[in-house]
């Protein structure tokens, strides 16, 4: 009797189990990893295309004045006036200091009087020499007397020239009593005041004028990097060069300087302590934002790679030895491993100098699911296709 009841129970259990397996089969999902078509992983690729790439370097630098002039006296004397405002802009020829002109005016007046006296004597000796010249022809005077008169006239001519030179020197000294700005620019603090005594050739400057518009920015670059750039330019790998392209600045607070500059020259001497070379750029500075000694960072365009290959950094890996590698989808639809030689980073991409070429489909998404030699299903990546742009 018990066996008869057991048969229907076992049948019910089997039916429930079969239903459970059926329901489980209906809800089954593909394993994670985006497998397509029998386990083929899906990857995102970008197709690499060559384009001009502007290479740039960010170099430290400091601003220096375009022109600098230390104002010193050409003659000595007591300062009687200082008609300029410290820190103001001055123009070339503007009066900065006035010295007591009295002794220099007196010396000039005396020199002029001496010139007048010598010119009067010149007139007398000239007329006498002329008369003796006529008389000597008829033996009216001795030849010696004529020679003496002619010599006296020539001495008078020389004396006039000498005294005129002395008078000009006195006039220059009188002019030096008024000290003017030799250049236009921003004048600094005065080291002397009204009533101070200054002397000719003194070491200490009375004040300093600096021209700040335009203004220089001196940046330093490794001598090795400069040699590498010159070699690349000579080989035709780069065009242009750091002395033919604009330069941009980033100020110490992180803001961008609004004006572009131009590289002027590279120094021919390598600093023995740092191994660097100084590059000088010229910037307009109409608002006076750049000040002498200010620290800045200059973005210097080093040249242009005519047909550069830029690879997104997501598509570049490193092997156990730290060498850069990448996976590309080959013509057979399988992943291929490439050993790369990288240049510098350009934004979020690497400049690839060897290992990739135009038309390669670089895997940038799904790399963790792919091995070299494995068949893959390639689809366009969601990344922006790399473009070679100037950074």
NORVENWO-V375141 format. One line per field, one symbol per residue. ss: DSSP state (h for helix, s for strand, l for the rest). psi: psi as a letter, one per 20 degrees, with the letter a starting at -180 (. if undefined). A space follows every 50 residues. Layout:
ss: ???
psi: ???
//
This chain:
ss: lhhhhhhhhhhhhhhhhhhhhhhhhhllllllllsslllsssssssslll ssssssssssssssssssssslllllssssslllllllssllllsssssl lhhhhhhhhhhhhhhhhhhhhhhhhhhhhhhhhhhhhhllllhhhhhhhh hhhhhhhhhhhhhhhhhhhhhhhhhhlsssllllssslllllllllssll llllllsssssssssssssssshhhhhhhhhhhhhlllsllllllsssss sllllsllllsssssslllllllllsssssssslllllllllllssssss sssssssssssshhhlsslllllssssssllllsssssslssssssllss ssssllllllssssslhhhlllllsssssslllllllllll
psi: ghhhhhghghhgghggghhghghhhhjprqqqjkppmkjpqpqpqqpppq qppopqqoqqrqpqqhqpppoqqhrrappiqnkqppirpqqpippgqpro ighhhghggghhhhggghhghhgghghghgghhhhhhjkhqqhhhghggh ghghhhghhggghgghhhghhghhhiioprphrqappaqpiqrpiqpqqp jqgpqhrppppioaqqooqpqphghgggghghghijhqqdrijjrqpqqp rhjiqppiqqrppgrpqjppphhikrqpppqppqlhikgpqpipprppop oirpohmqoppqhhjprpaijjqprqpqorhjjqpppppqoqbrpnckrp ooiqhqrpipnppipkhijqqpippropqpriqpppqoqp.
//
